[in-house]
Amino acid sequence: MALINKHKMKKTKILLVGANGQLGSVLTKALQQKIGVAQVISSDLQDKKLHRGAFEILDATNFDQLRKVVAGHQITQIYHLAAILSAKGESDPLRTWDINMKALLNVLEVARVEKLDRVFYPSSIAVFGSSANKSFTPQQTFLNPETVYGISKAAGENWCQYYYERYGLDVRSLRYPGVVGYQSLPGGGTTDYAIDIFHKALHSETFYCFLKPDARLPMIFMEDAIEATLKLMSVPKAQIKTRTSYNLAGLSFTPHELATEIKKHIPDFKIVYEPDYRQKIAESWPQEIDDKEARRDWGWHPSYNLRSLTEIMLSELSQKLETV
């Protein structure tokens, strides 16, 4: 007869920091579905009543507040999603740096002190700059970001690796391309045109695009982004070979290609190109991403292409309009 282990393993309990955001709002639901509503605590600066289960009003730049929440809920993992994004960040660079970095360092230090199992940190293609190869940008290349958001993410990657090497903290990270989803409105990123364009098309409005028609950028459908995140965080520690942040690819397209795909469903849709300062940001980023390390180490593979992304976005957003 098997012996009973008197020392029960600590049950996984996750805190999402920045749960009201584009990615956080969807990831919260996915994690609750996976491990149970009671095991996932969502948090943000205000409660917008988006989530089931426990919610904490939390400012991650406040170390004591963060630690109190982690200890009080007996958290074992943190998914740190709070940040000021690329385009919005350029309007107040010093505030963006202060918030993005202070929040991350608090998360890492609380995780170290409280001996958490693991931490998830989202990085971005914004870590790349004009020195990187734009075509299938490799995992190891120049990181000379040209936005404060990108600078903070590149620094954050190095802090994550430092905490792993110095303290053994199991921090895992993905360099997300532009995330396209129907679940929330655009959040201030340069790639968010690829969300706004669907809203304008379905409202029979002309879309004024702040990028040039041929501005090719890496993107990923929300469902793929969530699947990649869950997969990365679930594999054994030994499979994680990259401790800065993994390149992640979904698909790449231009505003013109996306508009053409939309016109297959909405022939009267009109787009006007009026490039602004965000065009320069886009030009500093890759056009395609080489994510062979993620595919090799933990079996990543995207499921959606431009056709399927467009069909689902139009279908889901149409249903939302009908219920309004």
C-alpha positions in Angstrom: 0.0 0.0 0.0 1.4 3.4 -1.0 2.5 5.7 1.8 0.5 8.9 2.4 2.6 12.0 1.9 1.9 14.3 4.9 3.5 17.3 3.2 1.0 18.3 0.5 2.3 20.2 -2.4 1.3 23.8 -2.5 -1.6 24.3 -4.9 -1.0 26.7 -7.8 -2.5 30.1 -7.2 -1.9 32.8 -9.7 -1.9 36.6 -9.5 -2.4 38.6 -12.7 -1.1 42.1 -12.5 -2.7 44.3 -15.1 -5.7 42.0 -15.7 -7.9 44.7 -17.3 -5.6 45.1 -20.3 -6.0 43.7 -23.8 -4.0 40.5 -23.0 -4.8 40.3 -19.3 -8.6 40.3 -19.7 -8.4 37.2 -22.0 -5.6 35.5 -20.1 -7.4 35.7 -16.8 -10.4 33.8 -18.2 -8.2 31.2 -19.9 -6.3 30.5 -16.6 -9.6 30.4 -14.6 -10.8 27.8 -17.1 -7.6 25.8 -16.8 -7.1 25.7 -13.0 -10.3 27.1 -11.5 -11.8 30.5 -10.8 -10.8 30.4 -7.1 -7.1 29.8 -8.0 -6.7 32.9 -10.1 -6.6 36.4 -8.6 -7.0 39.3 -11.0 -5.7 42.8 -10.2 -5.4 46.3 -11.7 -5.6 49.9 -10.7 -9.4 49.8 -10.7 -12.1 47.1 -10.8 -14.0 47.4 -14.1 -16.1 44.3 -13.2 -14.5 42.3 -16.1 -13.6 39.2 -14.1 -15.2 36.4 -12.1 -13.5 35.5 -8.8 -11.4 37.5 -6.5 -10.1 40.9 -7.6 -7.6 43.2 -5.9 -7.2 46.9 -6.6 -3.4 47.0 -6.9 -0.7 49.4 -7.9 2.3 47.2 -8.7 4.7 50.2 -8.3 3.9 49.9 -4.6 6.1 47.1 -3.2 4.3 46.7 0.2 0.9 46.6 -1.4 2.0 44.0 -3.9 3.7 41.8 -1.3 0.6 42.0 1.0 -1.6 40.7 -1.9 0.8 37.9 -2.7 1.1 36.8 0.9 -2.5 37.2 1.7 -3.7 35.0 -1.2 -0.8 32.6 -0.9 0.2 33.2 -4.5 2.6 30.8 -6.1 2.9 32.4 -9.6 2.6 36.0 -10.9 1.7 37.0 -14.5 2.9 40.6 -14.7 1.1 42.2 -17.6 0.9 45.9 -16.6 2.8 48.4 -18.7 2.4 51.6 -20.7 2.7 50.6 -24.4 4.7 51.9 -27.3 2.7 54.8 -28.9 1.2 56.0 -25.6 4.5 55.8 -23.9 6.1 58.3 -26.2 3.8 61.0 -24.9 5.5 60.8 -21.5 8.8 58.9 -21.7 10.0 59.3 -18.1 6.7 58.3 -16.6 6.6 55.3 -18.9 10.1 54.2 -17.8 9.4 54.8 -14.2 6.1 52.8 -14.1 7.3 49.9 -16.4 10.5 49.3 -14.6 9.4 49.9 -11.0 6.5 47.5 -11.4 8.7 44.8 -12.9 11.4 45.1 -10.2 8.7 44.9 -7.5 7.2 41.8 -9.0 10.7 40.1 -9.3 11.7 41.1 -5.7 8.4 40.0 -4.2 8.6 36.7 -6.1 12.1 36.2 -4.7 11.3 37.1 -1.1 8.0 35.1 -1.1 9.7 32.2 -2.9 7.2 31.9 -5.7 7.3 29.0 -8.2 7.5 31.2 -11.3 6.8 34.5 -12.9 5.6 35.4 -16.4 6.9 38.7 -18.0 5.6 39.8 -21.4 8.3 41.4 -23.6 7.8 42.7 -27.1 9.2 43.0 -30.7 9.7 46.6 -29.5 13.1 45.5 -28.1 14.4 45.4 -31.6 15.7 48.5 -33.4 17.0 49.6 -36.7 20.2 47.5 -36.4 18.3 44.2 -36.3 17.7 42.2 -39.4 14.1 43.0 -40.4 13.6 39.8 -42.3 13.1 36.9 -39.9 14.7 38.6 -37.0 16.7 35.9 -35.0 16.5 35.3 -31.3 20.0 36.6 -30.7 20.6 39.9 -32.4 21.1 43.6 -31.7 18.7 45.2 -29.2 18.8 48.9 -29.8 15.1 49.9 -29.2 14.0 53.3 -30.3 11.0 53.8 -28.0 11.0 54.1 -24.2 8.6 51.1 -24.2 11.1 49.1 -26.1 14.0 50.3 -23.9 12.0 49.3 -20.8 11.2 45.8 -22.2 14.9 45.2 -23.2 16.0 46.2 -19.7 13.3 44.0 -18.3 14.5 41.0 -20.2 17.9 41.3 -18.7 16.5 41.7 -15.2 14.5 38.5 -15.7 17.6 36.7 -16.7 19.5 38.2 -13.8 16.9 37.0 -11.2 17.1 33.5 -12.7 20.9 33.3 -12.7 21.4 35.1 -9.4 18.5 33.8 -7.3 17.1 30.8 -9.3 13.8 32.6 -9.8 11.9 30.8 -12.6 11.0 33.8 -14.8 9.6 33.0 -18.3 9.0 35.5 -21.1 7.7 36.0 -24.6 8.5 38.7 -27.1 4.9 39.3 -28.4 4.3 40.7 -31.8 1.2 42.9 -32.2 -1.7 41.0 -30.6 -5.0 41.1 -32.6 -8.2 40.2 -30.7 -11.9 41.0 -30.6 -12.2 40.9 -26.9 -11.1 44.5 -26.1 -10.5 47.9 -27.7 -7.0 49.0 -28.9 -4.7 49.8 -26.0 -2.2 52.4 -27.3 0.2 50.2 -29.2 1.6 50.9 -32.7 0.3 47.6 -34.0 -3.2 48.3 -32.6 -4.3 49.7 -36.0 -5.0 46.0 -36.8 -7.7 46.0 -34.2 -9.2 49.5 -34.8 -9.5 48.8 -38.5 -12.2 46.1 -37.9 -14.3 48.4 -35.7 -14.2 51.1 -38.4 -15.1 48.6 -41.1 -18.1 47.2 -39.3 -19.3 50.7 -38.5 -19.1 51.6 -42.2 -16.5 54.3 -41.3 -13.4 55.3 -43.3 -10.3 54.0 -41.5 -7.5 56.6 -41.4 -4.4 54.5 -41.0 -1.4 56.1 -39.3 1.0 53.7 -41.1 2.0 53.4 -44.8 0.2 50.8 -46.9 3.3 48.6 -47.1 4.3 48.8 -43.4 4.8 45.1 -42.7 4.7 44.1 -39.0 4.6 40.8 -37.1 1.2 40.0 -35.6 -0.4 37.2 -33.6 -4.1 36.4 -33.1 -5.2 36.6 -29.5 -6.0 32.8 -29.3 -2.5 32.0 -30.5 -1.0 34.5 -28.0 -2.9 32.9 -25.1 -2.0 29.4 -26.2 1.7 30.3 -26.4 1.6 31.8 -22.9 -0.1 28.8 -21.3 2.2 26.4 -23.1 5.4 28.3 -22.1 4.3 28.4 -18.4 3.3 24.8 -18.2 6.4 23.0 -19.5 9.1 21.7 -17.1 11.7 24.1 -16.1 14.4 22.2 -17.8 12.9 22.9 -21.3 13.3 26.7 -20.9 16.6 27.5 -22.5 16.1 31.2 -23.1 16.0 33.3 -19.9 15.7 36.7 -21.5 12.6 36.3 -23.7 11.6 34.0 -26.5 10.9 35.3 -30.0 7.3 34.5 -30.9 5.8 34.6 -34.3 2.2 34.3 -35.6 1.9 35.9 -39.0 3.0 39.2 -40.7 1.0 41.5 -42.9 0.7 45.1 -44.1 -2.2 47.5 -43.7 -2.9 47.1 -47.4 -3.0 43.3 -47.2 -5.3 43.5 -44.2 -7.6 46.0 -45.9 -7.8 43.8 -49.0 -8.8 40.8 -46.9 -11.5 42.9 -45.1 -12.8 44.1 -48.5 -13.6 40.5 -49.4 -16.3 40.6 -46.7 -17.1 44.4 -46.8 -16.5 45.6 -50.4 -17.4 49.2 -49.6 -14.8 49.5 -46.9 -12.5 52.5 -47.4 -9.0 53.1 -46.0 -7.0 56.3 -46.2 -3.3 56.4 -45.3 -2.0 59.3 -43.2 1.3 58.2 -41.7 2.3 59.9 -38.5 5.1 59.5 -35.9 4.0 55.8 -35.4 5.3 55.1 -38.9 8.8 55.7 -37.7 8.3 53.4 -34.8 7.0 50.7 -37.2 10.1 51.1 -39.4 12.4 50.4 -36.5 10.7 47.0 -35.9 11.1 43.6 -37.6 8.9 42.6 -40.5 9.0 38.9 -39.7 10.2 37.0 -36.6 12.3 33.8 -36.5 10.9 31.8 -33.5 12.7 28.5 -34.1 13.9 28.4 -30.4 10.4 28.5 -29.1 9.4 25.8 -31.6 12.3 23.6 -30.6 12.3 24.1 -26.8 8.6 23.8 -26.0 6.8 23.0 -29.2 5.3 26.3 -30.2 3.3 26.5 -33.5 0.7 29.1 -34.5 -2.8 28.1 -35.7 -4.2 31.2 -37.4 -3.4 33.0 -40.7 -4.6 36.3 -42.2 -7.8 34.7 -43.7 -8.9 33.0 -40.5 -8.0 35.9 -38.3 -10.1 38.3 -40.5 -13.1 36.0 -40.6 -13.1 35.5 -36.8 -12.6 39.2 -36.0 -15.5 40.2 -38.3 -17.8 37.5 -37.1 -17.1 38.1 -33.3 -17.3 41.9 -33.5 -20.5 41.7 -35.6 -22.1 39.6 -32.9 -21.1 42.2 -30.3 -22.7 45.0 -32.4 -25.9 43.0 -32.6 -26.1 42.8 -28.8 -25.5 46.5 -28.2 
